[in-house]
Amino acid sequence: MIGPEHMKSLIVLAALLMSFVSPIPAQEESASPAAEKKSYPEVPKEYEVGESTVSPNGRFAILYPVRNEDSNGDPGLPNLLVRLKPYAVLQEIEPGDGVTWKGGRGAADAKWNGNDWVAVWHHRKWGDEDLVVYEIANDKIKREEKIWPEVVKYFDRDWQTRYLKKYPKEQDSYTFRADNPDVVTFEFKSRSLSLNILAENRPNLAPGPHWSAELHAVWDLDKAKFEKVDFKPGEIEVRKQLE
């Protein structure tokens, strides 16, 4: 049995030990996604910033019309290339088919080369189209290079000479595709832009005559023209109806 003197000594020892133990701080609450989201007070309320399109220095970005989740209707506003602060519109992006809200089929997207060059295009159902490159200097558009019409020339020429001459009664249209994750469609390399474009007329595997072609090219940003082009027509074949 522990005597009173021993009990008193144990109590004193326990008190001394407790005095050296640091209290465990309460775990800090993690910041909410809303708190972490950047604020752009100067951006008009009809628009939101595409975070993935912000330039490396955080100065420029693509704006998307705010989507009305209730009506799901197209607000009819274009995508904008802007300076975020102080706010200014550098370029209204020429609209294509489809909607322009973030993630919409038809909305613009962007890829930067430093803070001076930006490639802009539209997302479509199967791929990316309407590629244009802007050079920015002194917070203004210094140069605009519309690359897409030059791309389409190669495909149109092959489509008409190889396919439509052989199948004149077939539907007169083809589709650009960019659904292969292993293929980078557009990529800046120093003062040039590499392109890997695929097109075909039956991307949904429908039966009938099938045409395809690929373009692998390098666009010279300083000269505003193709430096190298490797156009590869695919074999034209007739797909049979699946059983």
BELRAGI-V874212 format. One record per backbone hydrogen bond with DSSP energy under -1.0 kcal/mol. NH is the residue of the N-H (numbers start at 1). CO is the residue of the C=O. E is the energy in kcal/mol with one decimal. If there is no record, write none. Layout:
BEGIN
nh: {NH	NH}
co: {CO	CO}
e: {E	E}
END
This chain:
BEGIN
nh: {7	8	9	10	11	12	13	14	15	16	17	18	19	20	36	37	43	47	48	50	51	53	54	55	58	61	63	64	66	69	72	80	81	82	83	84	88	90	91	93	99	104	106	107	109	111	113	117	118	119	120	121	122	123	124	129	132	133	134	135	136	137	140	142	143	145	147	148	151	152	153	155	156	157	158	159	160	161	162	164	167	170	173	175	177	178	183	187	189	192	193	194	195	196	197	199	200	201	205	208	210	213	214	215	216	217	218	219	220	221	224	225	227	228	230	232	234	237	239}
co: {3	4	5	6	7	8	9	10	11	12	13	14	15	17	32	33	40	44	64	62	49	50	51	60	55	82	80	48	46	67	68	63	91	61	88	59	83	81	81	79	105	101	104	104	121	119	117	113	134	111	132	109	129	107	127	122	120	145	118	143	116	140	137	135	135	133	145	131	147	148	149	151	152	153	154	155	156	157	158	159	163	167	171	200	198	126	180	194	192	189	219	187	217	185	215	213	175	211	202	239	237	199	232	197	230	195	228	193	225	191	220	220	218	218	216	214	212	210	208}
e: {-2.5	-2.2	-1.9	-2.3	-2.1	-2.1	-2.4	-2.4	-2.0	-2.1	-2.2	-2.3	-1.4	-1.0	-1.8	-1.5	-1.6	-2.1	-2.5	-2.5	-1.1	-2.3	-1.1	-2.7	-2.4	-1.7	-2.8	-3.0	-2.8	-1.0	-2.9	-1.2	-3.1	-2.7	-3.1	-3.0	-1.9	-2.4	-2.0	-2.3	-1.2	-2.6	-1.1	-1.9	-2.2	-2.0	-2.8	-1.3	-2.1	-3.0	-3.1	-1.7	-2.9	-2.5	-3.0	-2.5	-2.5	-2.5	-2.6	-2.6	-3.5	-2.5	-1.1	-3.1	-1.4	-3.0	-1.2	-2.2	-1.5	-2.7	-1.4	-1.2	-3.1	-2.0	-1.7	-2.8	-2.4	-2.1	-2.4	-2.3	-2.9	-1.5	-1.6	-3.2	-3.1	-2.7	-1.8	-1.8	-2.9	-1.0	-2.1	-3.2	-2.9	-2.1	-3.0	-2.4	-2.4	-1.6	-1.6	-2.2	-4.0	-2.1	-2.1	-2.7	-2.3	-2.1	-2.5	-3.0	-2.9	-2.0	-1.5	-1.2	-3.2	-1.4	-2.4	-3.2	-2.9	-1.7	-2.9}
END
